[in-house]
Amino acid sequence: MSNKTKKILSIIFLAIPSLLLLMSGVMKISGAEQVVTGLTKGGFGPYITAFGVAEIIFVILLWIPKTYKVGFYFILSYLGGAAAVELAGGQNPIAFGLIALAWIGFYFKSEENFIV
């Protein structure tokens, strides 16, 4: 597979979770009613804005070439917590799909980090 193909695949696979996290962060910061209601029911009411800011910062870190690894690990950690909350709440574990997409994108972006 050529480097150009790998780069395109990494952008595609990393863009999906990035865009969803970016959208989620903006909705949390702007106080979208449905998001605020859901997170308040889960006991996260006081932290909604902080979660939104964190999501946006993590996405920015992912797309800066010098900090993409840190951003990737922050996103994985955040989505891991989201997956745990989804499972505990009996919701569909969508975060696991985003984690898988992020890992695939990271693989195409930096294959040297994987022992193959």
Secondary structure, 3 states (H helix, E strand, C coil): CCHHHHHHHHHHHHHHHHHHHHHHHHHHHHCCHHHHHHHHHCCCHHHHHHHHHHHHHHHHHHHCHHHHHHHHHHHHHHHHHHHHHHHHCCCCCHHHHHHHHHHHHHHHHCHHHCCC
